[in-house]
Amino acid sequence: MNSNKLYINGQWVAPIKGGTFETINPADETLICQVAAASSEDIDTAVKAARSAFDKGHWPKTSGAERAVFLRKIADGIRAQRKPLAELEVKDNGKPLTEALADMDDSAGCFDFYADLAEKLDSNQEYPLSLGDTRFKTKIRKEPIGVAGAIIPWNYPLLMAAWKVAPALAAGCCMVLKPSELTPLTALKLAEIADMAGLPAGVLNVLTGLGKDAGAPLAEHPDVDKLAFTGSVPTGSRIMAAAARDIKNISLELGGKSPFIVFADSDIEQAVEWVMFGIFFNQGQVCSATSRVLVERPLYEKLLACIAQQAAKITIGNGIQEDTLLGPIVNKSQYDKVLAAIEKGKQQNARLVCGGKRPAGFDKGYFVEPTVFADVPEDSFIWNEEIFGPVVAIRPFDSEEEAVQSANHSRFGLGAAVMSKDSMRCERVARALRAGIVWINCSQPTFTEAPWGGYKQSGIGRELGEWGLNNYLETKQITRYNSDEPWGWYIK
């Protein structure tokens, strides 16, 4: 693997300043490899390559069907390397192998999905518009937005790349992709797969590096037409400010503190299963994790006891082991943040039901026990702030109105969930929740066909589905005067 090189204009090249950084296995704290560190000069070179490929190259002029061929080759390339890619993701990120394998399947499926949409774009790229004035004929065209810059997070490294690269390529854009410095390796493999698929030079450029040295210059580059970012609110805010200087088109998928409302008539086994999946899947390192749980009072203590009992059974370990359900936190910095949040929970009078520390028997690796807090005050840190770890905050409620009000009392609005046997109540609550994604009697299922994004500080715009493709398309009106008669504006 070309971990010490950058992929620019169809070539593997050394960074101009020769910089590198380390990527660490979070399960045992060992060095995986040294990775090329891009600088602003490398970003400029890559953007110029993408700009040339878009302005002078053939890619944006190709049909959707032609682009679909490349997208499907990339999908096939991911499937052909499914197991080694998943194992690499586990080393770099720490997630359990079963989850990483599913991510590879979803990544390949994402490229296939946008291949289908690219083909459909051919028939929908240009269409007439009916006008009241028959002297004019107007048609509407969908055209690629241009050069797109994408900055992706570390929690789903290859999948988040797919969510941005696939629709951008389907639309006819050229892209510069900057993966997280914590998990850069599968993005580099994606560049290899795209190269093997014969993708034209400059259409996809992949540059590894630190946020301040590579991410910021990409966000600020004047020749980038579109910025797509997934990550934290503070970084998203800085990217939005940088984009404002050139009035760039942006899409932001940011943080969350998603609520899960459980009514007393819920099936308790299902409630336990979905509450745990909603916060412990991927070590809780999920932007939409349902980390705030509101339980109707008659079910409250019973549900707490069942969750604590089942959480103690979760197998913790190196993600490469097939029975592991909870792997390590991604790196030392994030591990320290999670433990600090747990301490704040204790200090602010939340009741620690279970977990809250490094599990016994683990001297190395960034492992944290599944942690459950009860009776969590609404003004506390752990109720309001995104922890991004296996920590759930639970409190009781007495009425539907109270539950909805508490759920909506957040600056975030990415995901939300409601559970009850009363389907009408579920629909009513789902409509009342201020979130971009609402799950009924489940938590976290994600489908490439459906839009993904949030309200409030959880972001701007939507990814996935046709909405994801539209992120990378401009809409153009072309109007023709369709009459032999003079317009007559200045004729007396």
C-alpha positions in Angstrom: 0.0 0.0 0.0 1.2 3.5 -0.9 0.9 4.9 2.7 4.0 7.2 2.2 2.6 8.7 -1.0 -0.3 11.0 -2.0 -2.5 10.2 -5.0 -2.6 13.3 -7.2 -3.5 13.5 -10.9 -3.5 9.7 -11.3 0.0 9.4 -9.8 1.5 8.3 -6.5 3.8 11.1 -5.4 5.8 12.0 -2.3 4.6 15.1 -0.4 6.4 18.2 -1.4 7.8 18.9 2.1 8.4 15.2 2.7 6.3 15.1 5.9 4.9 12.0 7.6 2.7 11.2 10.5 2.0 7.9 12.4 -1.2 5.9 12.4 -1.6 3.8 15.5 -3.6 0.6 16.2 -6.0 1.6 19.1 -6.3 -2.0 20.3 -2.6 -2.4 21.3 -1.1 1.1 20.8 1.4 -0.2 18.2 2.5 1.7 15.2 0.8 0.5 12.0 2.9 2.6 9.6 4.1 6.1 8.6 1.7 8.0 6.4 2.4 10.9 4.0 1.5 14.3 5.4 0.3 16.7 2.7 0.9 20.4 3.0 -0.9 23.4 1.5 1.4 23.1 -1.5 0.2 19.5 -2.1 -3.4 20.6 -1.7 -2.8 23.3 -4.3 -1.3 20.8 -6.7 -4.2 18.4 -6.3 -6.9 21.1 -6.7 -5.2 22.3 -9.9 -5.2 18.7 -11.1 -8.9 18.4 -10.4 -9.6 21.8 -11.9 -7.8 20.9 -15.1 -9.6 17.5 -15.3 -12.9 19.3 -14.9 -12.3 22.3 -17.1 -10.3 20.7 -19.8 -10.8 17.0 -19.4 -13.5 14.7 -20.7 -15.0 13.6 -17.4 -17.8 16.2 -16.9 -18.8 15.7 -20.6 -19.3 12.0 -20.3 -22.7 10.5 -20.1 -24.0 9.1 -16.8 -23.9 5.7 -18.3 -20.2 6.1 -19.0 -19.5 7.3 -15.5 -21.5 4.4 -14.1 -19.1 1.9 -15.7 -16.3 3.3 -13.5 -18.4 3.4 -10.4 -19.3 -0.2 -10.8 -15.7 -1.1 -11.3 -14.8 0.6 -8.0 -17.7 -1.3 -6.3 -16.3 -4.5 -7.7 -12.8 -3.6 -6.6 -14.0 -3.1 -3.0 -15.8 -6.4 -3.0 -12.8 -8.2 -4.4 -10.7 -6.9 -1.4 -13.5 -7.0 1.2 -11.8 -9.0 3.9 -8.3 -7.4 3.7 -10.0 -3.9 3.5 -12.1 -4.7 6.6 -9.0 -6.0 8.5 -7.2 -2.8 7.6 -10.1 -0.8 8.9 -10.1 -2.7 12.1 -6.4 -2.0 12.6 -6.7 1.7 11.9 -10.1 2.4 13.6 -10.5 -0.4 16.2 -14.1 -1.4 15.3 -15.1 -5.0 15.4 -14.4 -7.0 12.3 -18.1 -7.9 11.7 -18.9 -4.2 11.6 -16.0 -3.4 9.3 -17.1 -6.2 6.9 -20.6 -4.7 6.8 -19.0 -1.3 6.1 -17.2 -2.7 3.1 -20.5 -4.1 1.8 -22.2 -0.8 2.3 -19.3 1.1 0.6 -19.5 -1.1 -2.5 -23.3 -0.8 -2.5 -23.0 3.0 -2.3 -21.0 3.0 -5.6 -23.5 0.7 -7.2 -26.4 2.8 -6.1 -24.9 6.0 -7.6 -24.0 4.2 -10.8 -27.7 3.5 -11.2 -28.5 7.2 -10.5 -25.8 8.3 -12.9 -27.6 6.3 -15.6 -30.9 7.8 -14.7 -29.4 11.3 -14.8 -29.0 10.9 -18.6 -32.8 10.9 -19.0 -33.4 13.6 -16.4 -30.4 15.9 -17.1 -32.4 18.1 -19.4 -36.1 18.7 -19.5 -38.6 21.3 -20.7 -40.5 23.7 -18.5 -44.0 24.9 -19.3 -44.4 28.6 -19.4 -47.3 31.0 -19.5 -45.7 32.9 -22.4 -45.6 30.7 -25.5 -43.1 33.0 -27.2 -40.4 31.4 -25.0 -39.2 27.9 -24.6 -37.3 27.0 -21.4 -35.4 23.9 -20.6 -33.7 23.0 -17.3 -30.3 21.3 -17.2 -28.6 19.5 -14.3 -24.8 20.0 -14.6 -21.9 19.0 -12.3 -21.0 21.6 -9.8 -17.2 21.5 -10.6 -14.3 20.7 -8.2 -15.4 19.2 -4.9 -13.4 19.0 -1.7 -14.3 16.3 0.7 -13.1 16.0 4.3 -14.2 12.8 6.1 -14.1 11.6 9.7 -12.5 8.6 11.4 -15.6 6.6 12.6 -16.5 5.1 9.2 -13.4 5.7 7.1 -14.2 4.0 3.9 -18.0 4.3 4.1 -17.8 8.1 4.6 -15.5 8.3 1.6 -18.0 6.4 -0.4 -20.8 8.6 0.7 -19.0 11.6 -0.9 -16.9 10.2 -3.7 -19.6 8.1 -5.3 -22.3 10.8 -5.8 -19.6 13.4 -6.8 -18.3 11.1 -9.5 -21.8 10.1 -10.6 -22.6 13.8 -11.1 -19.5 14.4 -13.2 -17.5 16.3 -10.6 -13.8 16.0 -9.9 -12.8 15.6 -6.3 -10.0 16.1 -3.7 -10.5 13.8 -0.8 -8.9 14.4 2.6 -9.4 11.5 5.1 -9.0 11.8 8.8 -5.4 11.6 10.0 -6.5 9.1 12.5 -7.8 6.6 9.9 -6.2 7.3 6.5 -5.5 3.8 5.2 -8.6 2.6 3.5 -9.0 5.9 1.7 -5.6 5.3 0.2 -6.8 1.8 -0.8 -9.8 3.4 -2.4 -7.4 5.5 -4.5 -5.7 2.3 -5.6 -9.0 0.7 -6.5 -10.1 3.8 -8.5 -6.7 3.8 -10.3 -7.1 0.1 -11.1 -10.6 0.9 -12.4 -9.0 3.3 -14.9 -10.5 6.5 -13.6 -9.1 9.4 -15.6 -6.2 11.3 -14.0 -7.3 14.2 -11.8 -10.9 13.0 -11.3 -10.2 11.7 -7.8 -7.2 12.9 -5.8 -6.6 11.5 -2.2 -4.4 13.4 0.1 -3.6 12.3 3.7 -2.5 14.8 6.2 -3.3 16.8 9.3 -6.4 19.1 9.5 -4.5 22.3 9.9 -2.0 21.5 7.1 -4.2 19.8 4.6 -7.9 20.1 5.6 -7.8 23.9 6.2 -6.1 24.7 2.9 -8.6 22.5 1.0 -11.5 24.3 2.7 -10.0 27.7 1.9 -8.8 27.0 -1.7 -10.5 29.4 -4.2 -10.6 26.9 -7.0 -12.8 24.5 -5.0 -16.5 24.9 -6.0 -18.0 22.6 -3.4 -17.1 21.5 0.1 -18.5 18.4 1.8 -17.5 17.8 5.4 -18.5 15.2 8.1 -17.1 15.8 11.5 -17.4 17.9 14.6 -19.4 21.1 15.1 -16.3 23.3 15.8 -14.5 22.1 12.7 -17.7 22.4 10.6 -18.1 26.0 11.8 -14.5 26.9 10.7 -15.1 25.2 7.3 -18.4 27.2 6.9 -16.5 30.4 7.7 -13.8 29.6 5.2 -16.4 28.7 2.5 -18.2 32.0 3.2 -15.3 34.0 1.9 -15.8 32.6 -1.7 -19.5 31.8 -1.3 -18.8 28.1 -1.8 -21.5 25.5 -1.9 -21.2 23.4 1.3 -22.8 20.4 2.9 -22.1 19.7 6.5 -22.9 16.6 8.5 -21.9 17.4 12.1 -22.6 16.2 15.6 -25.5 14.9 17.4 -27.0 14.1 20.8 -29.9 12.0 19.6 -32.8 11.2 21.9 -34.5 7.8 22.3 -38.0 7.9 23.8 -39.2 4.6 25.3 -42.8 4.4 26.4 -43.9 2.0 29.1 -45.9 -0.2 26.7 -42.7 -1.1 24.8 -41.5 -4.7 24.6 -38.7 -4.6 27.2 -36.4 -7.1 25.4 -36.6 -5.1 22.2 -36.1 -1.8 24.1 -33.0 -3.2 25.7 -31.6 -4.4 22.4 -32.2 -1.2 20.5 -31.1 1.1 23.3 -27.8 -0.8 23.5 -27.3 -1.0 19.8 -28.1 2.7 19.5 -25.2 3.7 21.8 -22.7 0.8 21.9 -22.5 0.0 18.2 -19.1 1.2 16.8 -18.1 2.0 20.5 -20.7 4.8 20.5 -18.5 6.7 17.9 -21.6 7.4 15.7 -22.8 11.0 15.1 -26.4 9.8 15.3 -25.9 7.6 18.4 -29.0 7.7 20.6 -27.0 8.7 23.6 -29.9 10.4 25.5 -32.6 7.9 26.5 -36.0 9.0 28.0 -37.9 6.2 29.6 -41.5 6.4 30.8 -41.5 6.1 34.6 -43.4 2.8 35.0 -40.7 1.0 32.9 -37.7 3.1 34.1 -36.0 1.0 36.8 -36.8 -2.3 35.2 -35.3 -1.2 31.9 -32.2 0.2 33.7 -31.6 -3.1 35.5 -32.0 -5.1 32.2 -29.6 -2.8 30.3 -27.0 -3.1 33.1 -27.3 -6.9 33.1 -26.9 -7.1 29.3 -24.1 -4.5 29.1 -22.0 -6.7 31.4 -22.2 -9.5 28.8 -20.8 -7.5 25.9 -17.5 -8.9 24.7 -14.8 -6.3 24.8 -11.6 -6.8 22.9 -9.4 -6.3 19.8 -11.8 -5.9 16.9 -10.0 -8.5 14.8 -11.3 -11.2 17.1 -14.6 -12.5 15.7 -16.5 -12.5 19.0 -15.7 -8.9 19.8 -18.7 -6.6 20.1 -17.0 -3.5 21.6 -13.6 -2.5 20.4 -11.3 0.3 21.5 -11.9 4.0 21.2 -10.1 5.3 18.1 -7.1 7.1 19.8 -5.6 8.3 23.1 -7.1 11.8 22.8 -10.6 10.6 22.2 -10.2 8.0 25.0 -9.2 10.7 27.4 -12.2 12.8 26.4 -14.6 9.9 27.0 -13.1 9.2 30.5 -13.3 12.9 31.3 -17.0 13.0 30.3 -17.7 10.0 32.6 -16.0 11.9 35.5 -18.2 14.9 34.8 -21.2 12.7 34.9 -20.3 11.5 38.3 -19.6 15.0 39.6 -22.9 16.4 38.3 -25.0 13.9 40.3 -25.8 11.4 37.6 -26.2 7.8 39.0 -23.5 5.5 37.5 -25.4 2.2 36.9 -22.5 0.3 35.3 -19.2 0.7 33.5 -17.3 3.9 33.6 -13.7 2.7 33.4 -11.1 0.7 31.6 -12.2 -2.9 31.6 -10.2 -5.4 33.8 -7.4 -7.2 32.1 -6.6 -4.5 29.5 -3.3 -2.9 30.1 -2.9 -1.7 26.5 -5.4 -0.2 24.1 -8.0 2.5 24.5 -10.8 0.4 25.9 -13.8 1.8 27.9 -16.5 -0.3 29.5 -20.1 0.1 28.3 -21.3 2.9 30.6 -24.8 3.7 31.7 -25.8 6.7 33.7 -29.3 7.1 35.2 -31.2 10.1 36.7 -29.2 12.4 34.5 -29.9 16.1 35.1 -31.1 17.9 32.0 -28.5 20.7 32.6 -25.5 18.3 32.9 -22.6 17.9 30.5 -23.3 14.3 29.7 -27.0 15.1 28.8 -26.1 18.0 26.5 -22.7 17.3 25.0 -21.7 14.8 22.4 -19.3 12.3 24.1 -18.6 10.0 21.1 -18.1 6.9 23.2 -20.0 4.0 24.7 -21.8 6.3 27.3 -25.5 6.5 27.6 -27.5 9.0 29.7 -31.0 8.0 30.9 -33.7 9.8 32.7 -37.4 9.2 33.3 -40.5 11.1 32.0 -44.2 11.2 32.9 -46.0 12.4 29.8 -45.6 12.4 26.1 -45.5 16.2 26.0 -42.6 16.2 28.6 -40.7 13.6 26.6 -40.9 15.5 23.3 -40.0 18.7 24.9 -37.0 17.2 26.6 -35.9 15.4 23.4 -36.1 18.6 21.4 -34.3 20.7 24.0 -30.9 20.4 22.3 -28.8 22.4 19.9 -28.5 19.2 17.8 -31.0 17.5 15.6 -29.5 14.7 13.6 -31.3 11.5 14.8 -34.1 10.5 17.2 -36.0 7.4 18.1 -39.3 6.5 19.6 -40.5 3.1 20.9 -44.1 2.1 21.7 -46.7 -0.5 20.7 -49.0 2.4 19.9 -48.3 3.1 16.3 -50.4 6.3 16.2 -48.4 7.6 19.2 -45.1 6.7 17.4 -46.2 8.6 14.3 -47.3 11.6 16.3 -44.0 11.8 18.3 -42.0 11.2 15.1 -43.6 14.2 13.5 -43.0 16.3 16.7 -39.3 15.5 17.0 -36.9 18.1 15.5 -34.5 15.8 13.8 -33.5 14.9 10.3 -33.8 11.1 10.9 -36.4 9.5 13.1 -36.5 5.8 13.9 -39.7 4.1 15.1 -39.1 0.9 17.3 -35.5 0.8 16.3 -32.3 2.9 16.2 -29.6 3.5 13.7 -30.6 1.5 10.6 -29.2 3.5 7.6 -30.1 3.0 3.9 -28.2 4.4 0.9 -31.6 5.2 -0.7 -32.8 7.5 2.1 -31.6 11.0 2.9 -29.2 11.5 5.8 -28.7 14.8 7.6 -29.9 16.9 10.5 -31.5 20.0 11.8 -29.9 22.9 13.8 -26.2 22.4 14.6 -26.2 18.9 13.2 -25.6 20.2 9.8 -26.6 21.6 6.4 -28.0 19.6 3.5 -28.5 15.9 3.0 -26.4 13.0 1.9 -27.4 9.7 0.4 -30.2 8.9 -2.0 -31.0 11.3 -4.8 -30.3 14.1 -2.3 -26.7 13.1 -2.1 -26.4 13.3 -5.9 -28.0 16.8 -5.9 -25.3 18.0 -3.6 -22.9 17.9 -6.6 -25.2 19.2 -9.3 -26.1 22.8 -10.4 -29.4 23.7 -11.9 -29.3 25.8 -15.1 -32.2 27.5 -16.9 -31.8 27.9 -20.7 -34.5 30.0 -22.3 -35.0 30.6 -26.0 -37.1 33.3 -27.7 -39.3 31.2 -29.9 -41.1 33.7 -32.1 -40.5 35.4 -35.4 -42.1 38.6 -34.2 -39.8 41.3 -32.9 -39.8 41.7 -29.1 -40.5 45.4 -29.6 -39.1 46.8 -26.4 -37.6 49.9 -28.1 -39.6 50.0 -31.3 -42.2 52.8 -31.4 
